[in-house]
């Protein structure tokens, strides 16, 4: 079942976060992830506001998890963990 990787991010160190972004995009795409939104315009309606929002579609939650746990993404993630406040969830789409 197709799934979404949804990340909400507040960057605290732009130089270090750029190192994450440089590595994360290729790692995600190598695992079949398709970027649907990436730091684009948004309107916050409820909850905590994050300055950056990213939505990626994968073929399944398992594919998103495999990407997240991959050595390439984990290498990228090391830079994000010290340069951003993040919230992330994987959500399975419903059949229509």
DRENLO-150271 format. One record per atom (N, C-alpha, C): residue number from 1; residue in one letter; atom name; z, x negated, y. Coordinates in pm, whole numbers, m for minus. Example, Ala and Ser with C-alpha at 12.3 -4.5 7.8 and 13.67 -1.06 7.14 Angstrom:
REM DRENLO-150271
<r><n>1</n><res>a</res><atom>N</atom><up>780</up><east>m1319</east><north>m569</north></r>
<r><n>1</n><res>a</res><atom>CA</atom><up>780</up><east>m1230</east><north>m450</north></r>
<r><n>1</n><res>a</res><atom>C</atom><up>780</up><east>m1320</east><north>m330</north></r>
<r><n>2</n><res>s</res><atom>N</atom><up>708</up><east>m1285</east><north>m225</north></r>
<r><n>2</n><res>s</res><atom>CA</atom><up>714</up><east>m1367</east><north>m106</north></r>
<r><n>2</n><res>s</res><atom>C</atom><up>787</up><east>m1290</east><north>3</north></r>
//
This chain:
REM DRENLO-150271
<r><n>1</n><res>x</res><atom>N</atom><up>0</up><east>m84</east><north>m117</north></r>
<r><n>1</n><res>x</res><atom>CA</atom><up>0</up><east>0</east><north>0</north></r>
<r><n>1</n><res>x</res><atom>C</atom><up>0</up><east>m89</east><north>125</north></r>
<r><n>2</n><res>x</res><atom>N</atom><up>m93</up><east>m69</east><north>219</north></r>
<r><n>2</n><res>x</res><atom>CA</atom><up>m93</up><east>m150</east><north>341</north></r>
<r><n>2</n><res>x</res><atom>C</atom><up>42</up><east>m145</east><north>412</north></r>
<r><n>3</n><res>x</res><atom>N</atom><up>76</up><east>m257</east><north>474</north></r>
<r><n>3</n><res>x</res><atom>CA</atom><up>206</up><east>m269</east><north>539</north></r>
<r><n>3</n><res>x</res><atom>C</atom><up>193</up><east>m342</east><north>671</north></r>
<r><n>4</n><res>x</res><atom>N</atom><up>289</up><east>m319</east><north>757</north></r>
<r><n>4</n><res>x</res><atom>CA</atom><up>293</up><east>m385</east><north>888</north></r>
<r><n>4</n><res>x</res><atom>C</atom><up>410</up><east>m481</east><north>894</north></r>
<r><n>5</n><res>x</res><atom>N</atom><up>386</up><east>m594</east><north>954</north></r>
<r><n>5</n><res>x</res><atom>CA</atom><up>486</up><east>m695</east><north>988</north></r>
<r><n>5</n><res>x</res><atom>C</atom><up>507</up><east>m674</east><north>1136</north></r>
<r><n>6</n><res>x</res><atom>N</atom><up>624</up><east>m634</east><north>1177</north></r>
<r><n>6</n><res>x</res><atom>CA</atom><up>652</up><east>m605</east><north>1317</north></r>
<r><n>6</n><res>x</res><atom>C</atom><up>763</up><east>m697</east><north>1366</north></r>
<r><n>7</n><res>x</res><atom>N</atom><up>730</up><east>m778</east><north>1465</north></r>
<r><n>7</n><res>x</res><atom>CA</atom><up>827</up><east>m873</east><north>1521</north></r>
<r><n>7</n><res>x</res><atom>C</atom><up>846</up><east>m844</east><north>1669</north></r>
<r><n>8</n><res>x</res><atom>N</atom><up>970</up><east>m846</east><north>1711</north></r>
<r><n>8</n><res>x</res><atom>CA</atom><up>1008</up><east>m832</east><north>1852</north></r>
<r><n>8</n><res>x</res><atom>C</atom><up>1073</up><east>m963</east><north>1891</north></r>
<r><n>9</n><res>x</res><atom>N</atom><up>1029</up><east>m1020</east><north>2004</north></r>
<r><n>9</n><res>x</res><atom>CA</atom><up>1069</up><east>m1157</east><north>2036</north></r>
<r><n>9</n><res>x</res><atom>C</atom><up>1103</up><east>m1172</east><north>2184</north></r>
<r><n>10</n><res>x</res><atom>N</atom><up>1211</up><east>m1242</east><north>2213</north></r>
<r><n>10</n><res>x</res><atom>CA</atom><up>1241</up><east>m1294</east><north>2346</north></r>
<r><n>10</n><res>x</res><atom>C</atom><up>1239</up><east>m1446</east><north>2335</north></r>
<r><n>11</n><res>x</res><atom>N</atom><up>1144</up><east>m1508</east><north>2400</north></r>
<r><n>11</n><res>x</res><atom>CA</atom><up>1130</up><east>m1654</east><north>2394</north></r>
<r><n>11</n><res>x</res><atom>C</atom><up>1232</up><east>m1717</east><north>2488</north></r>
<r><n>12</n><res>x</res><atom>N</atom><up>1308</up><east>m1812</east><north>2436</north></r>
<r><n>12</n><res>x</res><atom>CA</atom><up>1410</up><east>m1882</east><north>2516</north></r>
<r><n>12</n><res>x</res><atom>C</atom><up>1369</up><east>m2024</east><north>2552</north></r>
<r><n>13</n><res>x</res><atom>N</atom><up>1274</up><east>m2081</east><north>2478</north></r>
<r><n>13</n><res>x</res><atom>CA</atom><up>1223</up><east>m2215</east><north>2504</north></r>
<r><n>13</n><res>x</res><atom>C</atom><up>1071</up><east>m2214</east><north>2480</north></r>
<r><n>14</n><res>x</res><atom>N</atom><up>993</up><east>m2191</east><north>2586</north></r>
<r><n>14</n><res>x</res><atom>CA</atom><up>848</up><east>m2176</east><north>2570</north></r>
<r><n>14</n><res>x</res><atom>C</atom><up>778</up><east>m2295</east><north>2505</north></r>
<r><n>15</n><res>x</res><atom>N</atom><up>822</up><east>m2417</east><north>2535</north></r>
<r><n>15</n><res>x</res><atom>CA</atom><up>757</up><east>m2534</east><north>2476</north></r>
<r><n>15</n><res>x</res><atom>C</atom><up>776</up><east>m2540</east><north>2325</north></r>
<r><n>16</n><res>x</res><atom>N</atom><up>897</up><east>m2516</east><north>2279</north></r>
<r><n>16</n><res>x</res><atom>CA</atom><up>924</up><east>m2515</east><north>2136</north></r>
<r><n>16</n><res>x</res><atom>C</atom><up>857</up><east>m2396</east><north>2068</north></r>
<r><n>17</n><res>x</res><atom>N</atom><up>858</up><east>m2280</east><north>2135</north></r>
<r><n>17</n><res>x</res><atom>CA</atom><up>797</up><east>m2161</east><north>2076</north></r>
<r><n>17</n><res>x</res><atom>C</atom><up>646</up><east>m2180</east><north>2060</north></r>
<r><n>18</n><res>x</res><atom>N</atom><up>585</up><east>m2254</east><north>2150</north></r>
<r><n>18</n><res>x</res><atom>CA</atom><up>441</up><east>m2283</east><north>2139</north></r>
<r><n>18</n><res>x</res><atom>C</atom><up>412</up><east>m2358</east><north>2009</north></r>
<r><n>19</n><res>x</res><atom>N</atom><up>505</up><east>m2442</east><north>1965</north></r>
<r><n>19</n><res>x</res><atom>CA</atom><up>488</up><east>m2513</east><north>1838</north></r>
<r><n>19</n><res>x</res><atom>C</atom><up>491</up><east>m2415</east><north>1721</north></r>
<r><n>20</n><res>x</res><atom>N</atom><up>576</up><east>m2313</east><north>1731</north></r>
<r><n>20</n><res>x</res><atom>CA</atom><up>580</up><east>m2207</east><north>1630</north></r>
<r><n>20</n><res>x</res><atom>C</atom><up>447</up><east>m2132</east><north>1628</north></r>
<r><n>21</n><res>x</res><atom>N</atom><up>402</up><east>m2087</east><north>1745</north></r>
<r><n>21</n><res>x</res><atom>CA</atom><up>281</up><east>m2007</east><north>1753</north></r>
<r><n>21</n><res>x</res><atom>C</atom><up>159</up><east>m2081</east><north>1700</north></r>
<r><n>22</n><res>x</res><atom>N</atom><up>151</up><east>m2209</east><north>1728</north></r>
<r><n>22</n><res>x</res><atom>CA</atom><up>39</up><east>m2291</east><north>1683</north></r>
<r><n>22</n><res>x</res><atom>C</atom><up>30</up><east>m2294</east><north>1531</north></r>
<r><n>23</n><res>x</res><atom>N</atom><up>143</up><east>m2290</east><north>1464</north></r>
<r><n>23</n><res>x</res><atom>CA</atom><up>148</up><east>m2297</east><north>1318</north></r>
<r><n>23</n><res>x</res><atom>C</atom><up>151</up><east>m2159</east><north>1252</north></r>
<r><n>24</n><res>x</res><atom>N</atom><up>217</up><east>m2063</east><north>1315</north></r>
<r><n>24</n><res>x</res><atom>CA</atom><up>236</up><east>m1932</east><north>1252</north></r>
<r><n>24</n><res>x</res><atom>C</atom><up>106</up><east>m1854</east><north>1239</north></r>
<r><n>25</n><res>x</res><atom>N</atom><up>24</up><east>m1853</east><north>1341</north></r>
<r><n>25</n><res>x</res><atom>CA</atom><up>m102</up><east>m1777</east><north>1335</north></r>
<r><n>25</n><res>x</res><atom>C</atom><up>m188</up><east>m1816</east><north>1216</north></r>
<r><n>26</n><res>x</res><atom>N</atom><up>m218</up><east>m1944</east><north>1200</north></r>
<r><n>26</n><res>x</res><atom>CA</atom><up>m298</up><east>m1983</east><north>1083</north></r>
<r><n>26</n><res>x</res><atom>C</atom><up>m230</up><east>m1953</east><north>949</north></r>
<r><n>27</n><res>x</res><atom>N</atom><up>m97</up><east>m1968</east><north>943</north></r>
<r><n>27</n><res>x</res><atom>CA</atom><up>m25</up><east>m1937</east><north>818</north></r>
<r><n>27</n><res>x</res><atom>C</atom><up>m37</up><east>m1790</east><north>784</north></r>
<r><n>28</n><res>x</res><atom>N</atom><up>m23</up><east>m1705</east><north>884</north></r>
<r><n>28</n><res>x</res><atom>CA</atom><up>m33</up><east>m1560</east><north>863</north></r>
<r><n>28</n><res>x</res><atom>C</atom><up>m175</up><east>m1522</east><north>822</north></r>
<r><n>29</n><res>x</res><atom>N</atom><up>m274</up><east>m1573</east><north>892</north></r>
<r><n>29</n><res>x</res><atom>CA</atom><up>m413</up><east>m1541</east><north>859</north></r>
<r><n>29</n><res>x</res><atom>C</atom><up>m452</up><east>m1593</east><north>721</north></r>
<r><n>30</n><res>x</res><atom>N</atom><up>m399</up><east>m1708</east><north>681</north></r>
<r><n>30</n><res>x</res><atom>CA</atom><up>m428</up><east>m1763</east><north>549</north></r>
<r><n>30</n><res>x</res><atom>C</atom><up>m376</up><east>m1674</east><north>436</north></r>
<r><n>31</n><res>x</res><atom>N</atom><up>m277</up><east>m1591</east><north>468</north></r>
<r><n>31</n><res>x</res><atom>CA</atom><up>m221</up><east>m1499</east><north>368</north></r>
<r><n>31</n><res>x</res><atom>C</atom><up>m277</up><east>m1358</east><north>383</north></r>
<r><n>32</n><res>x</res><atom>N</atom><up>m387</up><east>m1345</east><north>455</north></r>
<r><n>32</n><res>x</res><atom>CA</atom><up>m454</up><east>m1215</east><north>467</north></r>
<r><n>32</n><res>x</res><atom>C</atom><up>m401</up><east>m1128</east><north>579</north></r>
<r><n>33</n><res>x</res><atom>N</atom><up>m314</up><east>m1180</east><north>663</north></r>
<r><n>33</n><res>x</res><atom>CA</atom><up>m262</up><east>m1101</east><north>774</north></r>
<r><n>33</n><res>x</res><atom>C</atom><up>m366</up><east>m1082</east><north>883</north></r>
<r><n>34</n><res>x</res><atom>N</atom><up>m373</up><east>m961</east><north>935</north></r>
<r><n>34</n><res>x</res><atom>CA</atom><up>m466</up><east>m927</east><north>1043</north></r>
<r><n>34</n><res>x</res><atom>C</atom><up>m383</up><east>m886</east><north>1164</north></r>
<r><n>35</n><res>x</res><atom>N</atom><up>m395</up><east>m961</east><north>1273</north></r>
<r><n>35</n><res>x</res><atom>CA</atom><up>m319</up><east>m930</east><north>1394</north></r>
<r><n>35</n><res>x</res><atom>C</atom><up>m372</up><east>m802</east><north>1458</north></r>
<r><n>36</n><res>x</res><atom>N</atom><up>m281</up><east>m707</east><north>1482</north></r>
<r><n>36</n><res>x</res><atom>CA</atom><up>m316</up><east>m582</east><north>1550</north></r>
<r><n>36</n><res>x</res><atom>C</atom><up>m267</up><east>m582</east><north>1693</north></r>
<r><n>37</n><res>x</res><atom>N</atom><up>m156</up><east>m648</east><north>1718</north></r>
<r><n>37</n><res>x</res><atom>CA</atom><up>m99</up><east>m664</east><north>1853</north></r>
<r><n>37</n><res>x</res><atom>C</atom><up>m28</up><east>m797</east><north>1856</north></r>
<r><n>38</n><res>x</res><atom>N</atom><up>m44</up><east>m868</east><north>1967</north></r>
<r><n>38</n><res>x</res><atom>CA</atom><up>14</up><east>m1003</east><north>1974</north></r>
<r><n>38</n><res>x</res><atom>C</atom><up>43</up><east>m1034</east><north>2120</north></r>
<r><n>39</n><res>x</res><atom>N</atom><up>163</up><east>m998</east><north>2163</north></r>
<r><n>39</n><res>x</res><atom>CA</atom><up>200</up><east>m1025</east><north>2301</north></r>
<r><n>39</n><res>x</res><atom>C</atom><up>125</up><east>m939</east><north>2402</north></r>
<r><n>40</n><res>x</res><atom>N</atom><up>72</up><east>m826</east><north>2356</north></r>
<r><n>40</n><res>x</res><atom>CA</atom><up>m6</up><east>m740</east><north>2444</north></r>
<r><n>40</n><res>x</res><atom>C</atom><up>83</up><east>m644</east><north>2523</north></r>
<r><n>41</n><res>x</res><atom>N</atom><up>23</up><east>m568</east><north>2609</north></r>
<r><n>41</n><res>x</res><atom>CA</atom><up>92</up><east>m473</east><north>2694</north></r>
<r><n>41</n><res>x</res><atom>C</atom><up>172</up><east>m373</east><north>2610</north></r>
<r><n>42</n><res>x</res><atom>N</atom><up>289</up><east>m336</east><north>2659</north></r>
<r><n>42</n><res>x</res><atom>CA</atom><up>373</up><east>m240</east><north>2588</north></r>
<r><n>42</n><res>x</res><atom>C</atom><up>455</up><east>m159</east><north>2688</north></r>
<r><n>43</n><res>x</res><atom>N</atom><up>511</up><east>m50</east><north>2642</north></r>
<r><n>43</n><res>x</res><atom>CA</atom><up>603</up><east>32</east><north>2720</north></r>
<r><n>43</n><res>x</res><atom>C</atom><up>727</up><east>52</east><north>2634</north></r>
<r><n>44</n><res>x</res><atom>N</atom><up>841</up><east>5</east><north>2682</north></r>
<r><n>44</n><res>x</res><atom>CA</atom><up>967</up><east>20</east><north>2609</north></r>
<r><n>44</n><res>x</res><atom>C</atom><up>1022</up><east>159</east><north>2633</north></r>
<r><n>45</n><res>x</res><atom>N</atom><up>1044</up><east>235</east><north>2528</north></r>
<r><n>45</n><res>x</res><atom>CA</atom><up>1094</up><east>372</east><north>2542</north></r>
<r><n>45</n><res>x</res><atom>C</atom><up>1241</up><east>384</east><north>2504</north></r>
<r><n>46</n><res>x</res><atom>N</atom><up>1285</up><east>309</east><north>2404</north></r>
<r><n>46</n><res>x</res><atom>CA</atom><up>1424</up><east>316</east><north>2358</north></r>
<r><n>46</n><res>x</res><atom>C</atom><up>1465</up><east>181</east><north>2303</north></r>
<r><n>47</n><res>x</res><atom>N</atom><up>1593</up><east>161</east><north>2292</north></r>
<r><n>47</n><res>x</res><atom>CA</atom><up>1646</up><east>42</east><north>2227</north></r>
<r><n>47</n><res>x</res><atom>C</atom><up>1636</up><east>m84</east><north>2311</north></r>
<r><n>48</n><res>x</res><atom>N</atom><up>1668</up><east>m193</east><north>2247</north></r>
<r><n>48</n><res>x</res><atom>CA</atom><up>1668</up><east>m323</east><north>2313</north></r>
<r><n>48</n><res>x</res><atom>C</atom><up>1524</up><east>m366</east><north>2343</north></r>
<r><n>49</n><res>x</res><atom>N</atom><up>1503</up><east>m414</east><north>2463</north></r>
<r><n>49</n><res>x</res><atom>CA</atom><up>1370</up><east>m460</east><north>2502</north></r>
<r><n>49</n><res>x</res><atom>C</atom><up>1350</up><east>m607</east><north>2467</north></r>
<r><n>50</n><res>x</res><atom>N</atom><up>1234</up><east>m635</east><north>2412</north></r>
<r><n>50</n><res>x</res><atom>CA</atom><up>1190</up><east>m771</east><north>2384</north></r>
<r><n>50</n><res>x</res><atom>C</atom><up>1063</up><east>m794</east><north>2466</north></r>
<r><n>51</n><res>x</res><atom>N</atom><up>1046</up><east>m915</east><north>2515</north></r>
<r><n>51</n><res>x</res><atom>CA</atom><up>932</up><east>m943</east><north>2602</north></r>
<r><n>51</n><res>x</res><atom>C</atom><up>801</up><east>m962</east><north>2527</north></r>
<r><n>52</n><res>x</res><atom>N</atom><up>809</up><east>m983</east><north>2397</north></r>
<r><n>52</n><res>x</res><atom>CA</atom><up>688</up><east>m1006</east><north>2317</north></r>
<r><n>52</n><res>x</res><atom>C</atom><up>698</up><east>m925</east><north>2188</north></r>
<r><n>53</n><res>x</res><atom>N</atom><up>591</up><east>m858</east><north>2154</north></r>
<r><n>53</n><res>x</res><atom>CA</atom><up>586</up><east>m777</east><north>2033</north></r>
<r><n>53</n><res>x</res><atom>C</atom><up>461</up><east>m815</east><north>1954</north></r>
<r><n>54</n><res>x</res><atom>N</atom><up>477</up><east>m832</east><north>1823</north></r>
<r><n>54</n><res>x</res><atom>CA</atom><up>366</up><east>m873</east><north>1738</north></r>
<r><n>54</n><res>x</res><atom>C</atom><up>359</up><east>m777</east><north>1619</north></r>
<r><n>55</n><res>x</res><atom>N</atom><up>238</up><east>m728</east><north>1590</north></r>
<r><n>55</n><res>x</res><atom>CA</atom><up>216</up><east>m640</east><north>1475</north></r>
<r><n>55</n><res>x</res><atom>C</atom><up>102</up><east>m699</east><north>1394</north></r>
<r><n>56</n><res>x</res><atom>N</atom><up>127</up><east>m720</east><north>1265</north></r>
<r><n>56</n><res>x</res><atom>CA</atom><up>28</up><east>m777</east><north>1174</north></r>
<r><n>56</n><res>x</res><atom>C</atom><up>16</up><east>m684</east><north>1054</north></r>
<r><n>57</n><res>x</res><atom>N</atom><up>m105</up><east>m658</east><north>1010</north></r>
<r><n>57</n><res>x</res><atom>CA</atom><up>m124</up><east>m575</east><north>891</north></r>
<r><n>57</n><res>x</res><atom>C</atom><up>m152</up><east>m665</east><north>770</north></r>
<r><n>58</n><res>x</res><atom>N</atom><up>m84</up><east>m632</east><north>661</north></r>
<r><n>58</n><res>x</res><atom>CA</atom><up>m104</up><east>m699</east><north>531</north></r>
<r><n>58</n><res>x</res><atom>C</atom><up>m143</up><east>m594</east><north>428</north></r>
<r><n>59</n><res>x</res><atom>N</atom><up>m195</up><east>m638</east><north>316</north></r>
<r><n>59</n><res>x</res><atom>CA</atom><up>m235</up><east>m544</east><north>212</north></r>
<r><n>59</n><res>x</res><atom>C</atom><up>m116</up><east>m477</east><north>145</north></r>
<r><n>60</n><res>x</res><atom>N</atom><up>3</up><east>m540</east><north>155</north></r>
<r><n>60</n><res>x</res><atom>CA</atom><up>124</up><east>m483</east><north>95</north></r>
<r><n>60</n><res>x</res><atom>C</atom><up>247</up><east>m550</east><north>154</north></r>
<r><n>61</n><res>x</res><atom>N</atom><up>363</up><east>m490</east><north>131</north></r>
<r><n>61</n><res>x</res><atom>CA</atom><up>489</up><east>m553</east><north>171</north></r>
<r><n>61</n><res>x</res><atom>C</atom><up>506</up><east>m685</east><north>96</north></r>
<r><n>62</n><res>x</res><atom>N</atom><up>465</up><east>m687</east><north>m30</north></r>
<r><n>62</n><res>x</res><atom>CA</atom><up>478</up><east>m810</east><north>m108</north></r>
<r><n>62</n><res>x</res><atom>C</atom><up>394</up><east>m923</east><north>m48</north></r>
<r><n>63</n><res>x</res><atom>N</atom><up>275</up><east>m890</east><north>3</north></r>
<r><n>63</n><res>x</res><atom>CA</atom><up>191</up><east>m992</east><north>66</north></r>
<r><n>63</n><res>x</res><atom>C</atom><up>256</up><east>m1043</east><north>195</north></r>
<r><n>64</n><res>x</res><atom>N</atom><up>317</up><east>m954</east><north>272</north></r>
<r><n>64</n><res>x</res><atom>CA</atom><up>388</up><east>m996</east><north>394</north></r>
<r><n>64</n><res>x</res><atom>C</atom><up>505</up><east>m1086</east><north>359</north></r>
<r><n>65</n><res>x</res><atom>N</atom><up>580</up><east>m1049</east><north>255</north></r>
<r><n>65</n><res>x</res><atom>CA</atom><up>694</up><east>m1130</east><north>212</north></r>
<r><n>65</n><res>x</res><atom>C</atom><up>648</up><east>m1266</east><north>160</north></r>
<r><n>66</n><res>x</res><atom>N</atom><up>537</up><east>m1268</east><north>87</north></r>
<r><n>66</n><res>x</res><atom>CA</atom><up>485</up><east>m1395</east><north>35</north></r>
<r><n>66</n><res>x</res><atom>C</atom><up>445</up><east>m1486</east><north>150</north></r>
<r><n>67</n><res>x</res><atom>N</atom><up>385</up><east>m1429</east><north>253</north></r>
<r><n>67</n><res>x</res><atom>CA</atom><up>350</up><east>m1507</east><north>371</north></r>
<r><n>67</n><res>x</res><atom>C</atom><up>475</up><east>m1562</east><north>437</north></r>
<r><n>68</n><res>x</res><atom>N</atom><up>572</up><east>m1475</east><north>462</north></r>
<r><n>68</n><res>x</res><atom>CA</atom><up>697</up><east>m1515</east><north>528</north></r>
<r><n>68</n><res>x</res><atom>C</atom><up>766</up><east>m1629</east><north>452</north></r>
<r><n>69</n><res>x</res><atom>N</atom><up>766</up><east>m1620</east><north>321</north></r>
<r><n>69</n><res>x</res><atom>CA</atom><up>834</up><east>m1719</east><north>237</north></r>
<r><n>69</n><res>x</res><atom>C</atom><up>749</up><east>m1843</east><north>207</north></r>
<r><n>70</n><res>x</res><atom>N</atom><up>624</up><east>m1845</east><north>249</north></r>
<r><n>70</n><res>x</res><atom>CA</atom><up>536</up><east>m1958</east><north>219</north></r>
<r><n>70</n><res>x</res><atom>C</atom><up>581</up><east>m2084</east><north>292</north></r>
<r><n>71</n><res>x</res><atom>N</atom><up>553</up><east>m2200</east><north>236</north></r>
<r><n>71</n><res>x</res><atom>CA</atom><up>589</up><east>m2326</east><north>302</north></r>
<r><n>71</n><res>x</res><atom>C</atom><up>529</up><east>m2338</east><north>442</north></r>
<r><n>72</n><res>x</res><atom>N</atom><up>406</up><east>m2293</east><north>460</north></r>
<r><n>72</n><res>x</res><atom>CA</atom><up>342</up><east>m2305</east><north>591</north></r>
<r><n>72</n><res>x</res><atom>C</atom><up>413</up><east>m2220</east><north>697</north></r>
<r><n>73</n><res>x</res><atom>N</atom><up>449</up><east>m2096</east><north>661</north></r>
<r><n>73</n><res>x</res><atom>CA</atom><up>518</up><east>m2011</east><north>759</north></r>
<r><n>73</n><res>x</res><atom>C</atom><up>661</up><east>m2061</east><north>782</north></r>
<r><n>74</n><res>x</res><atom>N</atom><up>727</up><east>m2106</east><north>679</north></r>
<r><n>74</n><res>x</res><atom>CA</atom><up>863</up><east>m2156</east><north>694</north></r>
<r><n>74</n><res>x</res><atom>C</atom><up>867</up><east>m2279</east><north>785</north></r>
<r><n>75</n><res>x</res><atom>N</atom><up>764</up><east>m2363</east><north>777</north></r>
<r><n>75</n><res>x</res><atom>CA</atom><up>754</up><east>m2477</east><north>868</north></r>
<r><n>75</n><res>x</res><atom>C</atom><up>744</up><east>m2428</east><north>1012</north></r>
<r><n>76</n><res>x</res><atom>N</atom><up>661</up><east>m2327</east><north>1035</north></r>
<r><n>76</n><res>x</res><atom>CA</atom><up>647</up><east>m2270</east><north>1170</north></r>
<r><n>76</n><res>x</res><atom>C</atom><up>778</up><east>m2206</east><north>1215</north></r>
<r><n>77</n><res>x</res><atom>N</atom><up>840</up><east>m2132</east><north>1126</north></r>
<r><n>77</n><res>x</res><atom>CA</atom><up>962</up><east>m2058</east><north>1158</north></r>
<r><n>77</n><res>x</res><atom>C</atom><up>1074</up><east>m2149</east><north>1207</north></r>
<r><n>78</n><res>x</res><atom>N</atom><up>1079</up><east>m2270</east><north>1159</north></r>
<r><n>78</n><res>x</res><atom>CA</atom><up>1182</up><east>m2364</east><north>1204</north></r>
<r><n>78</n><res>x</res><atom>C</atom><up>1179</up><east>m2381</east><north>1356</north></r>
<r><n>79</n><res>x</res><atom>N</atom><up>1060</up><east>m2375</east><north>1416</north></r>
<r><n>79</n><res>x</res><atom>CA</atom><up>1049</up><east>m2386</east><north>1561</north></r>
<r><n>79</n><res>x</res><atom>C</atom><up>1092</up><east>m2257</east><north>1630</north></r>
<r><n>80</n><res>x</res><atom>N</atom><up>1062</up><east>m2142</east><north>1571</north></r>
<r><n>80</n><res>x</res><atom>CA</atom><up>1099</up><east>m2014</east><north>1632</north></r>
<r><n>80</n><res>x</res><atom>C</atom><up>1249</up><east>m1991</east><north>1631</north></r>
<r><n>81</n><res>x</res><atom>N</atom><up>1315</up><east>m2036</east><north>1527</north></r>
<r><n>81</n><res>x</res><atom>CA</atom><up>1458</up><east>m2011</east><north>1514</north></r>
<r><n>81</n><res>x</res><atom>C</atom><up>1541</up><east>m2079</east><north>1622</north></r>
<r><n>82</n><res>x</res><atom>N</atom><up>1486</up><east>m2184</east><north>1681</north></r>
<r><n>82</n><res>x</res><atom>CA</atom><up>1560</up><east>m2254</east><north>1786</north></r>
<r><n>82</n><res>x</res><atom>C</atom><up>1505</up><east>m2225</east><north>1925</north></r>
<r><n>83</n><res>x</res><atom>N</atom><up>1400</up><east>m2142</east><north>1933</north></r>
<r><n>83</n><res>x</res><atom>CA</atom><up>1336</up><east>m2120</east><north>2062</north></r>
<r><n>83</n><res>x</res><atom>C</atom><up>1316</up><east>m1974</east><north>2098</north></r>
<r><n>84</n><res>x</res><atom>N</atom><up>1372</up><east>m1883</east><north>2017</north></r>
<r><n>84</n><res>x</res><atom>CA</atom><up>1352</up><east>m1741</east><north>2044</north></r>
<r><n>84</n><res>x</res><atom>C</atom><up>1459</up><east>m1656</east><north>1977</north></r>
<r><n>85</n><res>x</res><atom>N</atom><up>1482</up><east>m1543</east><north>2036</north></r>
<r><n>85</n><res>x</res><atom>CA</atom><up>1565</up><east>m1437</east><north>1976</north></r>
<r><n>85</n><res>x</res><atom>C</atom><up>1466</up><east>m1339</east><north>1915</north></r>
<r><n>86</n><res>x</res><atom>N</atom><up>1482</up><east>m1309</east><north>1785</north></r>
<r><n>86</n><res>x</res><atom>CA</atom><up>1381</up><east>m1230</east><north>1716</north></r>
<r><n>86</n><res>x</res><atom>C</atom><up>1442</up><east>m1119</east><north>1631</north></r>
<r><n>87</n><res>x</res><atom>N</atom><up>1363</up><east>m1016</east><north>1613</north></r>
<r><n>87</n><res>x</res><atom>CA</atom><up>1393</up><east>m908</east><north>1521</north></r>
<r><n>87</n><res>x</res><atom>C</atom><up>1263</up><east>m882</east><north>1445</north></r>
<r><n>88</n><res>x</res><atom>N</atom><up>1271</up><east>m868</east><north>1312</north></r>
<r><n>88</n><res>x</res><atom>CA</atom><up>1149</up><east>m849</east><north>1235</north></r>
<r><n>88</n><res>x</res><atom>C</atom><up>1173</up><east>m750</east><north>1123</north></r>
<r><n>89</n><res>x</res><atom>N</atom><up>1069</up><east>m671</east><north>1096</north></r>
<r><n>89</n><res>x</res><atom>CA</atom><up>1075</up><east>m575</east><north>986</north></r>
<r><n>89</n><res>x</res><atom>C</atom><up>936</up><east>m564</east><north>925</north></r>
<r><n>90</n><res>x</res><atom>N</atom><up>929</up><east>m538</east><north>794</north></r>
<r><n>90</n><res>x</res><atom>CA</atom><up>805</up><east>m507</east><north>726</north></r>
<r><n>90</n><res>x</res><atom>C</atom><up>811</up><east>m359</east><north>691</north></r>
<r><n>91</n><res>x</res><atom>N</atom><up>704</up><east>m286</east><north>724</north></r>
<r><n>91</n><res>x</res><atom>CA</atom><up>703</up><east>m141</east><north>706</north></r>
<r><n>91</n><res>x</res><atom>C</atom><up>578</up><east>m100</east><north>628</north></r>
<r><n>92</n><res>x</res><atom>N</atom><up>598</up><east>m28</east><north>519</north></r>
<r><n>92</n><res>x</res><atom>CA</atom><up>486</up><east>20</east><north>439</north></r>
<r><n>92</n><res>x</res><atom>C</atom><up>424</up><east>143</east><north>507</north></r>
<r><n>93</n><res>x</res><atom>N</atom><up>292</up><east>146</east><north>516</north></r>
<r><n>93</n><res>x</res><atom>CA</atom><up>222</up><east>260</east><north>575</north></r>
<r><n>93</n><res>x</res><atom>C</atom><up>223</up><east>378</east><north>478</north></r>
<r><n>94</n><res>x</res><atom>N</atom><up>214</up><east>496</east><north>531</north></r>
<r><n>94</n><res>x</res><atom>CA</atom><up>208</up><east>615</east><north>446</north></r>
<r><n>94</n><res>x</res><atom>C</atom><up>61</up><east>648</east><north>417</north></r>
<r><n>95</n><res>x</res><atom>N</atom><up>39</up><east>712</east><north>305</north></r>
<r><n>95</n><res>x</res><atom>CA</atom><up>m96</up><east>752</east><north>270</north></r>
<r><n>95</n><res>x</res><atom>C</atom><up>m134</up><east>872</east><north>356</north></r>
<r><n>96</n><res>x</res><atom>N</atom><up>m258</up><east>869</east><north>403</north></r>
<r><n>96</n><res>x</res><atom>CA</atom><up>m307</up><east>984</east><north>482</north></r>
<r><n>96</n><res>x</res><atom>C</atom><up>m423</up><east>1049</east><north>414</north></r>
//
